[in-house]
Amino acid sequence: NMLEIVQQLPPQLMGYTFAVPAVRERLLADPPAALAWMSAHPNVANSQLFTFLHDWGQKNQDEMSQYLVSLPDGEWKKIVMGSAAGQALSQDPVYAIAYARQMDAGQPQTSLLQIAAANWARQNPDVAMQWASQISDPALRDQMIGAIAVGYADTAPMQSMQLAGQLSSDRMADQTMTDIAWKWAMQD
């Protein structure tokens, strides 16, 4: 009855339970049920959702991805997808992009996509560029190419300047080249 006890805790104590390994293991025994419980529980904060998604992703990223995509549209899905994208940013930018694409268009989604694209460029700039070049919205495509160029500047500043030259927006190109030049100056 551990989860029953946890469910009855006051909001200010809820966060502490996620630090207890036994609670985290119990939640991971049935992740969809745990996520359903979280959706109905106002005491669960974003940090606990983030922790749970991190643990589930470590256990089985593919299972988690399939389940999250199948969530019904609504506020809970927005919250979960935002948290999942944030959790995946440092580990797997491709998953982060997939989660962010499930979010409503707007600044939070664009910011997550930019961070993920920059991280992806550090790992595999060619594949990241292939993805960005397929984006149909010209403004979003420029933002992603700009993010990729800035991310790529960590390892190849000259090539990243060439990517920035492909941007159709002069304002975006100026900002991207400024960011790249700053990174380049810090390196050499």
Disulfide bonds with the S-S distance in Angstrom:
none
